């Protein structure tokens, strides 16, 4: 059995497979936004599509809660580029400001 849980104390969504935490999507909260900073799947669980399932469930939860995100994590950013239905969750102004090259 696979489930995704929001571990608010550790500030990350965790994907649990067969009773073990198989991976997570780490976030920070800033002004009502979840800033996704890192996604990781344990090597023992790689190749099973768990990262995609994890991010899909996390973004569905964010949508249900009426929040927005800033996808600093490259995996989450690429996921949203491929799944445009989640683009409305992105705070593009903050995303652009955080990704702006220093002058």
Order of alpha helices (4+ residues) and beta strands (2+ residues): beta-beta-beta-beta-alpha-beta-alpha-alpha
